[in-house]
Amino acid sequence: VQLQASGGGLVQPGGSLRLSCVASGSNFSNAVMGWYCQAPGKQRELVAVIRSDGRIHLADSVKGRFTVSRDNDKNTVALQMNNLKPEDTAVYYCYVLVDNRPYSGQGTLVTVSS
């Protein structure tokens, strides 16, 4: 399983970014997909999860600002990040859970700063 995330960058507070992740190497139609982040000096934090049936879980800190979506035909998962705050600064990783086994790829850095 390989995951390739993209879309990070530098954005001002209040701005938006869209992260995308392409998964390959397995059948992901029944897989849980999502995103977690890790800020410097902090523990890893789950940001968003989307199940194969479309059910979504978002961390309380991002509810109302972030949305997660998936395209099962393209094996992609996306994270739309709106109204970004400096505390959102972190490396964001996409992950999949296939047959109860987790996989994640290289992260993409999101920096929120004026």
RABELJO-V53881 format. One record per backbone hydrogen bond with DSSP energy under -1.0 kcal/mol. CO is the residue of the C=O (numbers start at 1). NH is the residue of the N-H. Records with the same first field share a line. If there is no record, write none. Layout:
CO: NH + NH
This chain:
2: 24
4: 22
6: 20
9: 111
11: 113
12: 15
15: 84
17: 81
19: 79
20: 6
21: 77
22: 4
24: 2
28: 31
32: 97
33: 50
34: 95
35: 47 + 48
36: 93
37: 45
38: 91
39: 42
45: 37
47: 59
48: 35
49: 57
50: 33
51: 54
55: 51
57: 49
59: 62
62: 65 + 66
65: 82
67: 80
69: 78
71: 76
75: 23
76: 71
77: 21
78: 69
79: 19
80: 67
81: 17
84: 14
85: 88
86: 89
90: 110
91: 38
92: 108
93: 36
94: 105
95: 34
96: 103
97: 32
98: 101
101: 98
103: 96
108: 92
110: 90
111: 11
